[in-house]
Amino acid sequence: MLWVVISSDLSLEKYVSSVSASSFHYLCQLRRIRRSLNSDSVATLIHAFVTSRVDGAPKVTTNKLQRVLNAAARVVTGTRKCDRGLSQLLHTELHWLDVPERVKYKLSVTVHRCLNGRAPQYLATLRVPVASVASRQHLHSAARHQLAVPSYRFSTYGRRLLLSLAR
């Protein structure tokens, strides 16, 4: 199920808190049955219930979600909170990215799908090459096949939200 909680100031703080709380709940439940499952099953369950919810957060709120990801890695690998080398386990054994890199990866995949015509129609219509904009055809970015970033007329909150998501 996909759900989003957005506060009145569009900060996504409530959303991140609710994702963090529900993820820690699932991790607690999985920790109880960890001994009954093999490593592949635990990794699959953690991906289904925890890591799939971590993607898509602004940079300001990634600390909470990184703690969720670290706790998930500890459940999969069977390490304790005080054990060292968790970062190495995340990258070399589990092949997981940190939260900011996960967001960049998902964004890159979405742009790649837009460029190759495999994205949903509502995203594909936002793809505008710089070379197709009459006032920008003379720019170097037109020759490099870059995309034009649309301008938005959000007065305060929306623009800040989009900028924080892009960083």
N, C-alpha and C positions, 0 to 999 in steps of 0.2 A: 504494500500500500504506500502510495506517495502522499506526503502531507507537508505543509509548510505553515509555520506560525510566524506572522510578521507583526511587529509592534507598530504603534502609531507613528513613530519617527523613522520607520523603515531600517532599523539597525540590525535586524536578524538576531539580536541577542537572545530573545526568547526562543527562537527556533534552535539555536545552537545549544542552549541550556536543555531544551526538551530532548534533542537528539542525544546529547551527552548522558542525560539521566536514563533514557530508555536503553541506550547502548550498554551502560554500566549494569543495568538490570539483567540484560541478556547475558553479559559476561559472567555475572554472579551465578546465574542459572547454569551456564555451560561449565563453569568451574566445578560445580557439584557433580556433574556427570562425566567429567574429563577422563577419569580412570576407566570408564566403561567403553570409551571410543578410541579408535586409532587416530594417528596424527592427521591423516588426510580428511577424515570425517570431521574432526574438530576445526580444521582450516576451512572446510566447506561451510560449516555452520556459522563460523565467525564471519566469513565473507557475506553470507546471506543476511545475517542479522545485524552486523556491526559495520564492517568496512564499506559496504555499499551506501551507508547513510552519511559517511564522513565527507564525501566529495561535495564541492560547491560552496565552500564558505569563504567569506572575505578574510583578508590577511589578519585583521584585528582579532578575529574570533577563532583563529586556528589553534591557539594554545590548548583550549579545552578539548578540541577534537584530536589533537596530537596525543593528549593524555589517554583518550579512549583508544587510539590506535596502539599506543605503547602497552596498555593493559591487555588488549587483544593479543598482541604478540607474546606477552608473558603467559597467557592462557595456552596458546598454541605450542610454545616451546617448553612450557612447564617450569619457567624460571620464576624467581621471587622478585619482589620489588627492589630489594637491596642488592641483587646481583648486578654485576657490571657487564658492559658489552652489549646492551640492548640495541643500540643503534646499529652495531655490526650485524646482529641477528636479523634486524628488520631488513637490512639491505642485501646481505649476502645469502642468508638461508631462506628467508621468506620471500625475497624479491619484492618487497613492498616499498612504495615511495612515501616520503613524509607528506603531510597534508598539503603544504603549499605546492609541492611538485605534483601531487595528485590532481589538484585543481588545474594547474597549467597543462597537464597531460590531457585531461578531459576536454579542456577548451581547445587544445590543438587538434584532437580527434574530431571535435565538432566542426571546426573550421575546415579540416581536410575533407570531411564528408560534404560540406557545403560546396567546396571547390570542385568536387568530383560528382556532384549531382546525386548523392546518396543520403542527403539530409532531408528532414521533413520540409514540406513546402513553405511553412511559415518562416523557417530559417533561411531557406534558399532564396526567398524574395529579398532578404536583407543584404545579400551579397551583391555589391556593386563595384566592379573594377574601376580604378581611377581613370583608366584610359577611356571609359565610356562617359565620363562627366566632361561636358564641353569646356568648362572653365579650368579644368585640371589636366587636359591632354598634353600640355607642354612640360609638365613636371617630370622629374627623374623617376618618381614613383610610378608613373604611368608606363614607362619603359621596363620597369622591374616587375610588372604584373602584380602590383599591390592592390589592396582593397581600400575603398573610401570608407572612412568611419562616419556614420550618419550623425548629424547634429540633433540634439534633443532640446526641447524647450521646457524642461523641468526647472522650476524656479529654485528649489532648495534641495529637498530630500532625494528625489530621484537621481539627479546628477551625481550627488555624493555617493549614493548606493552603487551606481554603475562604475564610478571611478574606483571605489573600494573593491569591487569585484574584479576589475581589470588588473589591479596591482598584484 
